[in-house]
Amino acid sequence: MAGHNVALTLLAIAFIAIMNLRGIKESGALFAVPTFGFIACILPLLTIGMFRWATGAEITPTEVQAATHQGTNMAGIALVWVFMRAFSAGCTALTGVEAISNGVTAFREPAADNAAKTMTWMVGLLLTMFLGITFLANHYGVVYQHTLDPTVVQEPLLSQLARQILGHAGVVAGPAKVFYYTVQGFTFAILVVAANTAFTGFPLLAALMAKDGYLPRQFSSQGDRLVFSNGILILTMVAGILVWGFHANTDILLPLYAAGVFIGFTLSQAGMVRHWMKVRGHHWQGKALVNGVGTIATAIVLADILITKYRGAGIVVILVALMVVLFYNIHRHYIRVRSKLASSRTDMIYPHKNRVLVLVSGIHHGVVHALSYARSIADYGEIEAITVDFPDTQGRDSQALEKLKSDWPSYCEGVPLRSIRSPYRKIVEPILDEIDRMRRAEPEYIFTVIIPEFVTGHWWENLLHNQTALRIKTSLLSRSKVIVISIPYHLDPILD
C-alpha cells in the first residue's frame, strides 16, 4: 500500500464522517472493534518481545548498536536539541486524554464514575503499551527513518518492531506472518479510530461556540440523527484539504496537531486559574495551584513543540490568531443584529405607500399571472410594468419592444408599460439602477418587485435557462425598502 497514503487517508476520513453522521450509538459500536482488537494484538506482541528479551533470544544488530553508541557521544546544544525533539514528539502521545473529560455526558449513568474508570484504564493501557514499545524498540534497535520526501517509503516503527519480534533477522514466515499482518491491520484501524476523537469533540465545541455567538448559528443545528451534521461536514472538508496539501505526511501533520492541542491545554489551564481567583470558594488556593502548575507544564511543552517543530506548529499559531479575530467579528455581527432587532421593536409602526413593479420580458402566461397578483395587492395607480429594451445602432426601439407595446393593451389593460433602454445589452444592471433612482425620488414608498419565473419539470431543464431572475433577486436583497416576490409558472415536464 506504499504510495497510496493520501487516497487511503481520504477514504478513512470519509468513512469516519459517514459513521458519525449516522449517530453516536452506531459509530461507537463499530469503533469498539478496532480498539479492543488493537489491545488484543499489542499486549501479546509485547509479551512475546519481553519473553525473548528476558531469555536472551534476541540481540540488537551490530550496525544499530554502533549507531546507538555513536549517538551517546553527543553533548551540549546538540544533545539538548535531540532531547527537545524527542520530548515534543513523545508529548503527542498525551493528546486525546482530554477526550474523556470533554465527553462525560456521552457515558451511561453514573456518568462521572464511568468516565473516571475509563480514564484509569486508558492511562494504564497507555503507559503499558507506550513504555513497552519504547523499551523493545530500543532493545531491538528499531529506528524510524525521518524524511519529508513523500516519494520515499517509510516503514512505521510498529511494523519494524513486529518483524523483529515475530521473525528471524527481520523476516516473518509461517503462522507468525498471519499475526504480523493482523497487528498491522489493527494498527491502521486504531489510527483511523483515533481520528474519530476530533469528529466527536469538534462538532460539540462548534455548537457551544455557535450558541454563544462566536460561530455561525448553523453549527448548533442537529440533524435527524441528533448529531451536529454541519460541524462534521466542515471538519471532513478541512481535514481532507490538510491531508491532500501535506501529502498525508505525519511528520508535518502531527506537530501541527500537537501544537493545536497544547495551545488549548495551556489556555484552558490558565483560564481555570483565573476562574478560581475570581470565584474563590473552598480550598481555592490549592485548586488554583494545581491549574497553575498545569499551565506552566503545558506552556513548556508548547514552547518546545514550536521551537523544534516550527515547520508545522508555526502554521497553527498563525491560524489560531486569525481564527480568534474571525470569531470576534462573528460575535460582533450577532451583537449588532440583536441590537438592531431590539431597537426595531420600539419603532413606530406606520403605513407605507406601496409601489408594485412587475418585470416583464414579453407577454406569456407567467406575466399575466404576475399582473393578476399585482392587482390583488395594490391599486392600478401603484402598479407599473418594466421591461428592458436593446435599441438598434440608430437608437430606435427594437422590433421586440414594438410588438410588446402593440400587444400590451389586449392582455394587460390598465397597467402602464415602461421600457428601460440598455444600449450595452445588459439586463440586470439597468433594472437595479432604475429601482435605485425610484427609491431616491420617492423615499416614502416601499417597492414590491414582482418577477415571473418558470418552474421546470426536471432539474436538468434549469440548465437551459439563463437564471436572470435569480441574479436580480440576489442583487435586490441588499436594497432597503425593496420586497422581492417570485410568481412561479409551472411548465409541464418535457419527459415523464
VOLOLUM-418840 format. One line per 5 residues: number of its first residue (from 0); their letters; for each residue z, x, y of C-alpha. Coordinates in nm, 4 decimals. Example, Ala and Ser with C-alpha at 12.3 -4.5 7.8 and 13.67 -1.06 7.14 Angstrom:
VOLOLUM-418840
0	AS	0.7800,1.2300,-0.4500  0.7140,1.3670,-0.1060;
This chain:
VOLOLUM-418840
0	MAGHN	0.0000,0.0000,0.0000  -0.0064,0.3031,0.2285  -0.2231,0.2470,0.5347  -0.1628,-0.1296,0.5421  0.1702,-0.1240,0.7261;
5	VALTL	0.0556,-0.3343,1.0218  -0.1040,-0.6064,0.8096  0.1945,-0.6252,0.5723  0.4417,-0.6397,0.8608  0.2490,-0.9131,1.0420;
10	LAIAF	0.2372,-1.1174,0.7210  0.6130,-1.0689,0.6775  0.6787,-1.1834,1.0357  0.4602,-1.4907,0.9861  0.6423,-1.5705,0.6607;
15	IAIMN	0.9861,-1.5455,0.8254  0.8708,-1.7646,1.1147  0.7381,-2.0347,0.8825  1.0582,-2.0375,0.6775  1.2751,-2.0643,0.9904;
20	LRGIK	1.0606,-2.3486,1.1231  1.1369,-2.5352,0.8003  1.5097,-2.5308,0.8732  1.8254,-2.3255,0.8189  1.9091,-2.4639,0.4744;
25	ESGAL	1.5673,-2.3893,0.3240  1.5401,-2.0404,0.4746  1.8978,-1.9482,0.3806  1.8483,-2.0391,0.0146  1.5271,-1.8363,-0.0090;
30	FAVPT	1.6562,-1.5303,0.1782  1.9609,-1.5090,-0.0510  1.7375,-1.3940,-0.3394  1.6302,-1.0556,-0.1938  1.9828,-0.9979,-0.0603;
35	FGFIA	2.1512,-1.0220,-0.3984  1.8527,-0.8553,-0.5679  1.8787,-0.5511,-0.3412  2.2519,-0.5167,-0.4066  2.1915,-0.5547,-0.7809;
40	CILPL	1.9362,-0.2693,-0.7666  2.1020,-0.0211,-0.5301  2.4513,-0.0266,-0.6836  2.3259,0.0636,-1.0378  2.0945,0.3254,-0.8855;
45	LTIGM	2.3865,0.4859,-0.7042  2.5980,0.4651,-1.0192  2.3319,0.6497,-1.2204  2.2952,0.9088,-0.9455  2.6701,0.9674,-0.9231;
50	FRWAT	2.6953,0.9977,-1.3009  2.4209,1.2609,-1.3125  2.5829,1.4469,-1.0238  2.9229,1.4390,-1.1949  2.7788,1.5627,-1.5252;
55	GAEIT	2.5706,1.8321,-1.3535  2.2446,1.6972,-1.4942  2.0536,1.7375,-1.1700  2.0210,2.0438,-0.9475  1.8857,2.0495,-0.5936;
60	PTEVQ	1.5367,2.2042,-0.5856  1.5222,2.5652,-0.4702  1.2918,2.5072,-0.1761  1.5130,2.2334,-0.0418  1.8214,2.4488,-0.0838;
65	AATHQ	1.6536,2.7211,0.1214  1.5650,2.4755,0.3940  1.9214,2.3449,0.3894  2.0750,2.6934,0.4150  1.8332,2.7795,0.6939;
70	GTNMA	1.9330,2.4685,0.8831  2.3011,2.5605,0.8753  2.2324,2.8716,1.0825  2.1628,2.6666,1.3954  2.4206,2.6818,1.6709;
75	GIALV	2.4734,2.5955,2.0337  2.2434,2.3462,2.2033  2.0129,2.3162,1.9003  2.2997,2.2120,1.6744  2.4289,1.9617,1.9311;
80	WVFMR	2.0780,1.8182,1.9692  2.0333,1.7762,1.5933  2.3747,1.6132,1.5678  2.2935,1.3732,1.8523  1.9643,1.2731,1.6894;
85	AFSAG	2.1349,1.2134,1.3551  2.4155,1.0219,1.5249  2.1777,0.7937,1.7160  1.9745,0.7307,1.4000  2.2867,0.6517,1.1984;
90	CTALT	2.4132,0.4071,1.4589  2.1071,0.1931,1.3890  2.2759,0.1023,1.0601  2.5588,-0.0602,1.2560  2.3278,-0.3152,1.4151;
95	GVEAI	2.3284,-0.6543,1.2506  2.7042,-0.6654,1.2044  2.7227,-0.8850,1.5142  2.5042,-1.1492,1.3469  2.8025,-1.2931,1.1594;
100	SNGVT	3.0170,-1.3363,1.4709  2.7218,-1.4931,1.6532  2.6564,-1.7380,1.3722  3.0071,-1.8573,1.2817  2.9023,-2.2176,1.3452;
105	AFREP	2.6499,-2.1931,1.0599  2.9259,-2.1352,0.7995  3.0909,-2.4071,0.5987  3.4420,-2.5125,0.6905  3.6742,-2.3355,0.7323;
110	AADNA	3.4014,-2.1530,0.9263  3.6211,-1.8761,1.0687  3.7691,-1.7854,0.7292  3.4319,-1.7852,0.5537  3.2812,-1.5727,0.8306;
115	AKTMT	3.5707,-1.3239,0.8040  3.5269,-1.2988,0.4255  3.1538,-1.2437,0.4678  3.2167,-0.9744,0.7284  3.4602,-0.7966,0.4941;
120	WMVGL	3.2138,-0.8000,0.2045  2.9288,-0.6862,0.4264  3.1220,-0.3944,0.5731  3.2366,-0.2889,0.2247  2.8822,-0.3010,0.0864;
125	LLTMF	2.7507,-0.1203,0.3931  2.9968,0.1652,0.3541  2.9410,0.1927,-0.0201  2.5622,0.1947,-0.0072  2.5228,0.3932,0.3154;
130	LGITF	2.7635,0.6691,0.2164  2.6366,0.6731,-0.1429  2.2724,0.7041,-0.0372  2.3608,0.9735,0.2174  2.5592,1.1771,-0.0346;
135	LANHY	2.2952,1.1588,-0.3088  2.0107,1.2279,-0.0663  2.1896,1.5450,0.0402  2.2608,1.6407,-0.3222  1.9038,1.5860,-0.4419;
140	GVVYQ	1.7544,1.7477,-0.1318  1.5651,1.4349,-0.0275  1.4255,1.4764,0.3244  1.2339,1.2182,0.5245  0.9264,1.3727,0.6881;
145	HTLDP	0.9378,1.2592,1.0502  0.5974,1.2179,1.2171  0.4489,0.9889,1.4813  0.0960,1.0174,1.3384  0.0050,0.6709,1.1993;
150	TVVQE	-0.2580,0.8242,0.9683  -0.0016,1.0322,0.7788  0.1501,0.8588,0.4755  0.5301,0.8784,0.4946  0.7244,0.8074,0.1766;
155	PLLSQ	1.0530,0.6309,0.2557  1.3764,0.8113,0.1752  1.4898,0.5458,-0.0757  1.1653,0.5868,-0.2701  1.2132,0.9643,-0.2893;
160	LARQI	1.5771,0.9242,-0.3919  1.4917,0.6720,-0.6648  1.2275,0.9059,-0.8064  1.4749,1.1957,-0.8171  1.7482,0.9867,-0.9857;
165	LGHAG	1.5297,0.7956,-1.2348  1.2734,1.0633,-1.3174  1.2380,1.4268,-1.4013  1.1211,1.6582,-1.1226  1.0345,1.3513,-0.9189;
170	VVAGP	0.8129,1.1903,-1.1875  0.9228,0.8497,-1.3185  0.7964,0.7319,-1.6567  0.8756,0.4761,-1.9246  1.1220,0.1912,-1.8665;
175	AKVFY	1.2633,0.3734,-1.5634  0.9310,0.3177,-1.3872  0.9820,-0.0610,-1.4009  1.3258,-0.0217,-1.2444  1.1800,0.2123,-0.9798;
180	YTVQG	0.9241,-0.0475,-0.8692  1.1904,-0.3168,-0.8788  1.4010,-0.1110,-0.6389  1.1012,-0.0667,-0.4086  1.0183,-0.4381,-0.4201;
185	FTFAI	1.3686,-0.5484,-0.3290  1.3886,-0.2759,-0.0620  1.0782,-0.4228,0.1002  1.2210,-0.7739,0.0625  1.5597,-0.6859,0.2132;
190	LVVAA	1.3897,-0.5271,0.5145  1.1952,-0.8496,0.5647  1.5183,-1.0478,0.5408  1.6856,-0.8083,0.7855  1.4293,-0.9109,1.0450;
195	NTAFT	1.5476,-1.2688,0.9994  1.8599,-1.1784,1.1998  1.6514,-1.1927,1.5167  1.4958,-1.5252,1.4146  1.8451,-1.6646,1.3623;
200	GFPLL	2.0021,-1.5278,1.6796  1.7290,-1.5242,1.9450  1.6358,-1.8967,1.9409  2.0050,-1.9905,1.9746  2.0598,-1.7358,2.2516;
205	AALMA	1.7448,-1.8541,2.4315  1.8645,-2.2151,2.4020  2.2014,-2.1267,2.5579  2.0299,-1.9384,2.8420  1.7886,-2.2277,2.8958;
210	KDGYL	2.0825,-2.4673,2.9114  2.2347,-2.2503,3.1859  1.9005,-2.2381,3.3675  1.8025,-1.8755,3.3076  1.5089,-1.9516,3.0757;
215	PRQFS	1.2569,-2.2392,3.0724  1.4030,-2.5680,2.9509  1.1575,-2.5758,2.6615  1.3689,-2.3180,2.4774  1.6549,-2.5690,2.4445;
220	SQGDR	1.4367,-2.8306,2.2710  1.4839,-2.8757,1.8970  1.2049,-2.9738,1.6612  1.2108,-3.2330,1.3855  1.3820,-2.9757,1.1577;
225	LVFSN	1.6619,-2.9327,1.4145  1.5606,-2.5745,1.4887  1.4668,-2.4271,1.8246  1.0956,-2.4089,1.7497  0.9840,-2.2667,2.0849;
230	GILIL	1.2176,-1.9686,2.0555  1.0926,-1.8965,1.7020  0.7286,-1.9134,1.8085  0.7773,-1.6901,2.1134  0.9707,-1.4352,1.9060;
235	TMVAG	0.6944,-1.4352,1.6438  0.4281,-1.3676,1.9061  0.6201,-1.0884,2.0817  0.7198,-0.9238,1.7513  0.3587,-0.9295,1.6362;
240	ILVWG	0.2429,-0.7661,1.9611  0.5055,-0.4911,1.9272  0.4153,-0.4190,1.5649  0.0442,-0.4080,1.6463  0.0930,-0.1995,1.9613;
245	FHANT	0.3149,0.0609,1.7905  0.1205,0.0597,1.4597  0.4350,-0.0588,1.2742  0.5837,0.2894,1.3227  0.9575,0.2610,1.2626;
250	DILLP	1.0212,0.5993,1.4265  0.9396,0.4302,1.7583  1.0430,0.0717,1.6865  1.3913,0.1465,1.5522  1.5113,0.3343,1.8645;
255	LYAAG	1.3671,0.0530,2.0740  1.5636,-0.1972,1.8675  1.8838,0.0090,1.8613  1.8766,0.0645,2.2385  1.8440,-0.3083,2.2980;
260	VFIGF	2.1319,-0.3840,2.0647  2.3692,-0.1279,2.2159  2.2856,-0.2416,2.5673  2.4045,-0.5832,2.4548  2.7116,-0.4351,2.2858;
265	TLSQA	2.8088,-0.2407,2.5980  2.7567,-0.5318,2.8357  2.9455,-0.7757,2.6124  3.2418,-0.5395,2.5701  3.2549,-0.4750,2.9461;
270	GMVRH	3.2310,-0.8483,3.0038  3.5303,-0.9073,2.7770  3.7353,-0.6520,2.9737  3.6544,-0.8398,3.2918  3.7379,-1.1669,3.1144;
275	WMKVR	4.0855,-1.0539,3.0118  4.1583,-0.9127,3.3572  4.0592,-1.2450,3.5119  4.2163,-1.4863,3.2611  4.5088,-1.2654,3.1543;
280	GHHWQ	4.7339,-1.4610,2.9198  4.9473,-1.3476,2.6244  4.9121,-0.9723,2.5454  4.6018,-0.9498,2.7628  4.6571,-0.5787,2.8298;
285	GKALV	4.6176,-0.4897,2.4612  4.3097,-0.7055,2.4257  4.1548,-0.5510,2.7359  4.2343,-0.2048,2.5985  4.0544,-0.2787,2.2708;
290	NGVGT	3.7457,-0.4032,2.4523  3.7662,-0.1103,2.6944  3.7590,0.1366,2.4062  3.4656,-0.0596,2.2642  3.2840,-0.0355,2.5962;
295	IATAI	3.3239,0.3427,2.6089  3.2231,0.3872,2.2428  2.9087,0.1738,2.2662  2.8162,0.3299,2.6028  2.8324,0.6780,2.4452;
300	VLADI	2.6060,0.5629,2.1622  2.3667,0.4033,2.4130  2.3514,0.7246,2.6177  2.2890,0.9249,2.3011  2.0019,0.6954,2.1998;
305	LITKY	1.8476,0.7080,2.5465  1.8612,1.0897,2.5524  1.7362,1.1621,2.2007  1.5031,0.8643,2.1523  1.3686,0.8321,2.5045;
310	RGAGI	1.0115,0.7506,2.3928  1.1121,0.4143,2.2511  1.4518,0.3493,2.4095  1.3360,0.4120,2.7663  1.0951,0.1195,2.7433;
315	VVILV	1.3832,-0.1137,2.6617  1.5812,-0.0155,2.9711  1.2817,-0.0896,3.1944  1.2097,-0.4181,3.0175  1.5719,-0.5308,3.0355;
320	ALMVV	1.5785,-0.4663,3.4105  1.2550,-0.6620,3.4592  1.3826,-0.9452,3.2389  1.7066,-0.9719,3.4390  1.5005,-1.0110,3.7576;
325	LFYNI	1.2888,-1.2749,3.5822  1.5983,-1.4632,3.4624  1.7453,-1.4777,3.8121  1.4162,-1.6014,3.9571  1.4038,-1.8776,3.6957;
330	HRHYI	1.7642,-1.9675,3.7763  1.6913,-1.9810,4.1487  1.3951,-2.2102,4.0791  1.6112,-2.4587,3.8880  1.8758,-2.4484,4.1616;
335	RVRSK	1.6085,-2.5200,4.4209  1.4696,-2.8086,4.2138  1.8157,-2.9603,4.1695  1.8883,-2.9351,4.5414  1.5561,-3.0976,4.6267;
340	LASSR	1.6134,-3.3810,4.3826  1.9708,-3.4302,4.5028  1.8652,-3.4474,4.8686  1.5848,-3.6912,4.7882  1.8410,-3.9492,4.6718;
345	TDMIY	1.9705,-3.9808,5.0274  1.6247,-4.0067,5.1835  1.5399,-4.3363,5.3469  1.3029,-4.5361,5.1305  1.0298,-4.6928,5.3441;
350	PHKNR	0.6949,-4.8491,5.2605  0.3950,-4.6185,5.2841  0.0403,-4.7152,5.3545  -0.1816,-4.6561,5.0564  -0.5427,-4.5459,5.0774;
355	VLVLV	-0.7333,-4.5513,4.7487  -1.0206,-4.3097,4.6902  -1.2474,-4.3651,4.3889  -1.4527,-4.0621,4.2881  -1.7960,-4.1587,4.1572;
360	SGIHH	-2.0994,-3.9675,4.0345  -2.3149,-4.2696,3.9568  -2.2912,-4.6339,3.8555  -2.1735,-4.6969,3.4993  -1.9071,-4.8978,3.3176;
365	GVVHA	-1.6416,-4.6366,3.3870  -1.6950,-4.6585,3.7646  -1.6934,-5.0410,3.7572  -1.3620,-5.0385,3.5677  -1.2168,-4.7873,3.8143;
370	LSYAR	-1.3176,-5.0012,4.1140  -1.1673,-5.3089,3.9491  -0.8382,-5.1260,3.9057  -0.8530,-5.0062,4.2687  -0.8854,-5.3666,4.3883;
375	SIADY	-0.5718,-5.4581,4.1894  -0.3527,-5.2040,4.3699  -0.4949,-5.2138,4.7241  -0.6809,-5.4347,4.9693  -1.0513,-5.3927,5.0263;
380	GEIEA	-0.9932,-5.2277,5.3615  -0.7935,-4.9494,5.1987  -1.0463,-4.8680,4.9238  -1.3272,-4.6165,4.9582  -1.5670,-4.4625,4.7087;
385	ITVDF	-1.6590,-4.0967,4.7486  -1.9458,-3.9075,4.5898  -2.0774,-3.5520,4.6246  -2.4448,-3.5053,4.7085  -2.6630,-3.1960,4.6788;
390	PDTQG	-2.9196,-3.2143,4.9630  -3.2629,-3.0569,4.9264  -3.3773,-2.7446,5.1080  -3.4777,-2.9523,5.4147  -3.1310,-3.1064,5.4383;
395	RDSQA	-3.2384,-3.4512,5.3172  -3.0327,-3.6646,5.0797  -3.1124,-3.6217,4.7138  -3.3018,-3.8843,4.5182  -2.9908,-3.9474,4.3059;
400	LEKLK	-2.7916,-4.0409,4.6185  -3.0718,-4.2666,4.7476  -3.0762,-4.4539,4.4154  -2.6951,-4.4795,4.4152  -2.6967,-4.6292,4.7660;
405	SDWPS	-2.9644,-4.8825,4.6742  -2.7830,-4.9961,4.3573  -2.4334,-4.9892,4.5064  -2.4259,-5.3411,4.6691  -2.5322,-5.5021,4.3425;
410	YCEGV	-2.2384,-5.3664,4.1437  -1.9689,-5.2653,4.3902  -1.9985,-5.5037,4.6823  -1.7171,-5.4816,4.9347  -1.6263,-5.1175,4.8674;
415	PLRSI	-1.7760,-4.8675,5.1111  -1.9501,-4.5613,4.9657  -1.9345,-4.2295,5.1474  -2.1137,-3.9122,5.0412  -1.9954,-3.5555,5.0935;
420	RSPYR	-2.2776,-3.3084,5.1381  -2.2494,-2.9908,4.9317  -2.5403,-2.7546,5.0084  -2.3969,-2.4877,4.7747  -2.3904,-2.7327,4.4805;
425	KIVEP	-2.0119,-2.7285,4.4440  -1.8239,-3.0411,4.3346  -1.4510,-2.9753,4.3219  -1.4101,-2.7781,4.6464  -1.5803,-3.0322,4.8805;
430	ILDEI	-1.3666,-3.3135,4.7376  -1.0461,-3.1163,4.7883  -1.1460,-3.0205,5.1433  -1.2193,-3.3845,5.2301  -0.8882,-3.5081,5.0908;
435	DRMRR	-0.7014,-3.2365,5.2829  -0.8830,-3.3421,5.6021  -0.7852,-3.7056,5.5478  -0.4230,-3.6109,5.4813  -0.4062,-3.4267,5.8115;
440	AEPEY	-0.5788,-3.7064,6.0020  -0.3633,-3.9862,5.8539  -0.0202,-3.8421,5.7691  0.1316,-4.1925,5.7372  -0.0838,-4.2665,5.4308;
445	IFTVI	-0.0335,-4.1926,5.0640  -0.3675,-4.1209,4.8987  -0.4323,-4.2504,4.5494  -0.7281,-4.0720,4.3910  -0.8824,-4.2631,4.1007;
450	IPEFV	-1.1003,-4.0632,3.8619  -1.3125,-4.2401,3.5980  -1.3124,-4.0410,3.2735  -1.4999,-4.0646,2.9480  -1.2870,-4.0588,2.6320;
455	TGHWW	-1.4968,-3.9367,2.3403  -1.4546,-4.0429,1.9823  -1.4199,-3.6919,1.8393  -1.2532,-3.3806,1.9789  -1.5683,-3.1719,1.9490;
460	ENLLH	-1.7573,-3.4129,2.1744  -1.5388,-3.2963,2.4650  -1.7235,-2.9656,2.4491  -2.0401,-3.1486,2.5593  -1.8879,-3.2395,2.8984;
465	NQTAL	-1.8111,-3.0121,3.1924  -1.4437,-3.1203,3.2416  -1.4863,-3.1666,3.6183  -1.2211,-3.4402,3.6226  -0.9646,-3.2045,3.4685;
470	RIKTS	-1.0340,-2.9415,3.7353  -0.9938,-3.1972,4.0134  -0.6672,-3.3331,3.8709  -0.5214,-2.9860,3.8250  -0.6022,-2.8925,4.1847;
475	LLSRS	-0.4685,-3.2188,4.3337  -0.1299,-3.1844,4.1617  -0.0317,-2.9213,4.4192  -0.1031,-3.1576,4.7118  0.1817,-3.3617,4.8555;
480	KVIVI	0.1376,-3.7364,4.9112  -0.1512,-3.7442,4.6627  -0.1376,-3.9575,4.3481  -0.3974,-3.8996,4.0786  -0.4874,-4.1780,3.8357;
485	SIPYH	-0.7300,-4.1394,3.5449  -0.9169,-4.4508,3.4338  -1.0324,-4.3875,3.0774  -1.3523,-4.5342,2.9484  -1.3639,-4.5109,2.5695;
490	LDPIL	-1.7026,-4.4279,2.4238  -1.7974,-4.5260,2.0730  -1.7857,-4.2215,1.8425  -2.1214,-4.0692,1.7500  -2.0103,-4.0218,1.3890;
495	D	-1.7628,-4.2378,1.1944;
